[in-house]
Amino acid sequence: MTPDDIKAQLKQVKYPGFSRDIVSFGLVRTAGFFDGTVKVGLALTSSDPKTPLQLKADVEKALRGLPGVKEILVEIAVSPAKAPPAAAGQTAAGGNLAGNAGAPRKIRHAVAIASGKGGVGKSTFAVNLACALAQVLSAAGRPGRVGLMDCDIYGPSVPLMMGLSGRPEVEGEGQEAMLIPMTRHGVKVMSMGFLVDDNTPVVWRGPMIMKTVQQFVQNVKWDELDILLIDLPPGTGDAQLSLVQTIPLDGAVIVTTPQAAATNVARKGGLMFQKVNVPLLGVAENMSFFLDPSGAKHELFGSGGGIIAAEKLGTTLLGQVPLIPEIRAGGDSGEPIVVSAPEGAAGSVFREIARTLLARLQKPAPAGA
């Protein structure tokens, strides 16, 4: 019996509260078989003491009865989810917010919005997609079911683009305290921008970033959501890899612009998700073409980069967002173009991407597809 055989069997084990298995979540660190003994090592982050016990029982049940198995040893390394230390100048809303691990289970789908490099309009895309999803779900009789979590720790721009400011309210006290996300345009929003002063630079190392993300997932009162979009910081380094391993994701969308300088790095971003077994839901090409007042298209950044990146990653092109001044203006004013001009060229594209994304989540694609 090989390690791959054991992992194949462990795909039957779902993480408590989620539809995905512990293998695709990247929780299985070791698997081996020797002289009738199966040994499995798991690593997870949780504040719920019941989770490792449940996983141990489920793993043993999945492996029991395999040919030649006499004994099963399950070792689980658990990292507790704690609130990060306050950064210099940070006004922490409500003190210690660690503890409530039940909140993430109310989120039906969690999707990362990512890019390999900065400057491709990833946050602008995430904001407009969130508003488009809210519009589509509201029309289907499910208002208030979209969340947007701004994990761009170093340069959070979502509050500005959504027209939000101030501090989030806190419900409860001590370890039971929960941050209440702010809501606008039908989207529930949480961002580091709400918790630090505009003039305070965030100078944090990887572990502090991870704990902040854990807090945003576990200690924010998202309530029932059909989808939570997670705006990741640009890049493909250790910080981004740690983030996607911290958050149980149902998929990822890669944002790029058409030119090779962007698509080459975007492909690396997609490969990062494949490495941690997160399905790629598609590639979105931003700033695809400039539309002049007459309606003529001008491909300022070249053409075809999005579809090439999608093909190399084995996924699909979700859509092409035009480059028009109103998108930038909407971000600066807090009125995303999907809200201010829903029937315009850009608004229509974002809503079509939203519908496609929801359809793909109903039938999850395999990792990398």
N, C-alpha and C positions, 0 to 999 in steps of 0.2 A: 504494500500500500504506500503510495507516494504522497508527498505534501499536497500536490494538486488534487489527488483523490479526496483527501480530507477536506480541503477547501470547497470542493464541489459539493460535498455532503453538507457543509456548514452554510451553504447558500439557502438552505431551508430555514435557517434561524433568522428571524426578523428582529430588528432592534425594537425594544418595547415602545409602543406608541406610533411606530412608523411602518410603512409598507415595504421598505427596502431592507435587504439582508445585511448581516454584519460583515460579510466579505466585501460587498460593493461599497460599504462605508469605510473600508480600510482599517477595521478594528482588529483583524486577525494578523498578528505580528509573527507568530511561529506556529508550525504544524509539523508533527513528526510521528513516526510509528516504529517501534522496536520491541521485538520479543513479546508481542501481544498487548503492548501498552501504547495507547494514543495519547500524545501530549500536545495540548493546544495553549498558546499564549495570546491573551487579548489585552489591548490597551485602550482605555476610554476615559473621557472626561465627563463626570456626572456628580451632582450634589445629592442625588437620590440614592440612599443605601439599598433600596430594593432592586435597582437596575442590575448591578453585578450579580446578585443572587439569582435573579430571573434568567440572566444570560447563561450563567453556569448550568442551571437546570435544563435550559433549552438546548445547550450544546451537548450535554450528556445524553439527552433524549435523542438528538439527531444522530449521534455516533454509536449509541447502544444498538447492538444487533448486527453491526457490520462484520463480515467474515473475518475471523481470527482475532477479534478484539476481546481481550479479557479484562482490561482495566483502562479507565479514562481519567487523565489528569488535566484539570483546567486551571490555569494560572491567569489571574486578572489583575492588571496594574491600573489603579484608578487614580486619576488626578482630580482633586476636588475643584469645582467651579467657584471661584471667589471673586469678589469685586477687586479691581485694580487699585493700587495706591493712588491718591489724588496727585495729579501733576501740579507743578508749581503754578500758582495763580488760578487753579481750578476751583470752582465752586460746586462741590458735589451735592446734587439734589437728594437729600434724604439720608446721607451717611452710608452705612454698610448695607449694600443691596444684594448680598449673596444669599442664595438659599432656595428659592422657589423653582424647582426643576420641572414643574408640570406644564408651564406655559407653552413650550415649543410643541407639545403634542396637539395643540389646537390649530396648528398651522398645517394645512393640507399639502401645500407644495412650497418648497423653498428653492429659489432660482438665483444663481449668481449672474450678475452683469459684469463682464470683465474685459480687459484689453491688455495686450502685451505691452503697449507703450502709452504714455500720456499724450494729450493733445488731439485725440480722435473724437472728443465729444461724448465720452462714455457716460458721464453723470447727466448731461443733457438728454442723452438717449434714455437713460434709466428713468428720469423724471417724467418724460413724455410717455414712455411705455407704461409706467405705473398709472398715469392719468387715463391712458387709453384703456387699460385693463379695467379700471374703475368704471368707465363709461360702458364698456361691453357687459360687465357683470351686472351693473345697475339696470341696464336694459333687459337683462335676463331675470330680473327680480331678486338680485343678490347684492344690494348696495352695502358699502362699508366693509367689503371683504378683501381689500387689497392693502398690503403694507409695504413700506419702503424703508430699508435699514441702510443708512449711510455709513459704510465701514471705511471710507476714505479718510483715515484717521488724521493724516497730515494736512490735507487740504479739503475739508468738508464744504462742499458748495451746494448741497441739496437744500438747506434751509433758505438760502437766497432764491434759488430757482423755484421753490414752492411757495415763496412769499410768507415764510414763517420766521418768528424770532421769539426771544424770551427763553424761559426755563420750563421744562416739563413738570407737571404736577406729580406728586408722590402720594400713593395710597398705601396706608399701613405704616408700621414702624419697625425699626430694627431689621432683623433678618427676613421678616415677612414683607418689607416694603417693596412696592412695585412702581416703576416709572410708568406714567400714562403717556402714550405717544400723542403728539400733536396731529391734528387732522385738517387737511385742506384739499379741495378738489376731489373729495371722496377717497383720499388716500391717508392712511395712518403712517406717520413718519417719526423715526428716531434717528438722531445724528449726534456725533461728537460735537458738532457746531452748536448744539443747545447747551452743552456742558462746560465749554471753555470760552473765555473771553476772546473777542476778536483780535486783541493785541497780544495774546499769549501763544507762543509757538509750542507745539506739541513735540517734545523731544523724548521719545520712548523707545525702548528696546522691544524685541519680539515678544517675550513673555507678557509684558504689560499690555501689548496690543491684543494678544490672544485672550487675556482676561477681560478686557473691555468688550470684545466681541461676545464672549460667553455671557457677560452681563446683559448685553443688548438682546440676546436670544432668550435667556432664562428669567430675567428680572424686569422685563417690559411687558405690560399688560396688553398684549396684542389682541386678546380675545379670539374669536373664531375668524380665521382668514382662509380664503380660497388660495391665495398666493402671496408670498412674501418675496419681494425682489431685494437682493443684497448687492449694493453698489460697492464692489471691491476696489482697493487702490490699484493703480496701474503697476505693471511689472510682473515678473515671473520668479522672484527670489524667494528666500526662506519665509519672509513675512506672509506673502500671498499663499504659499504652500501650506503654512501653518493655519491660515484662516480657513481655507477650504477643508482642511482636516478637522477643524474645530466645529464647523457648522454642518449638520447633516443636510446635504443638498440633493434635490431631485433632478437637477440639471444645471447647465450653464449656457449663457449666450455670449458669444465673442463679438465685440464691436471693433470695427476697423474702418479705415478710409481706403480709397481704391489703390493708392500708390504702393509700390513694392516695399518702401521703407516701413510702412505700417503693416502690411499683410504678412511680411516675413516674421515680424515679431508677434503678430496676432496668432500665427500658427504655433509658435512656441507656447503661447498662453493656452491654446487648446490642448497641446500635448501634456501640459501640466495637469489639466483636469483628467485626461485619460490615464495618467499615471496614478491618480488616486481614485480611479473608477467612478468618476462623476460623468453621467451622460452629457454629450454635447447636443443641445437642442437646436443649434443653428448658428450661423454667422449673420450679423447685420452690418450692412455697408452704410456708413454715415458720410455725409458731404459728398454724395455720389456724383452730383452734377449741380451746376448753378443754373437756376431758372431766371432769365432776364424778364423785364416787364412785358415783353411780347410773348412770353411762354417758351422761347427757344432754350434748348439745353446747351450748356457749355461744360465739358468735362475737364475742369480745372486741375484735378488731381489724377488724371488718367482714367482708365476704365478697366473693368473686368477683374479687379483685384479681389473683390469680395467672393465672387463665384469660384475663383481659383483657390482661395484660402479654404472655402467650404469643401471643395472637392478633395483637396489634400488631407483634410481632417476627416473625410468620410461622412460629412453632414450636409445640410442644405443651406441655401441662402434664404434668409427669412424675409428680406426686403431691402430696398435702396431708399435712403432718406435724402431728399434734395438739400442743397446748400442755399438757404434763403435768409435774408436779414431778419425776418420775423422770428425765426427760431432763437437767434441770439438775443433779440429784444425781449422775447417772452421769458427767457431765463433771467435776464437782468431785472425784469419787473415783477417776477413771481407769478406770472400768468403764462404757463407753458402753452405752446402753440396748439396743442391738442385741445386745450380749453378755450383759447381765444379765437381759434379758427378751425373748429373740428371738421368742417367739410372741405378745407383747403387741401392742397397737394400733400403737404407734410402730415396733416392730421389724419387724412385717409390712409396714408402708408402706415402710420403708427397703429391705427385701429386694426388694420389687416394683419400686422405682425402680432398684435395682441390676440386676435382670434386664432391665428396659426399656432401660437405658443400654447394657448389653452388646449387646443386640439391635440398637440403633441404630448402634453402632460397627461391627458386622459389615456393615452397609449404610449407609455414611456419607451423611449428608444434605448437599445443597449448602449453601453459605454462606447463613446467614439462614433456613434452612428447618428 
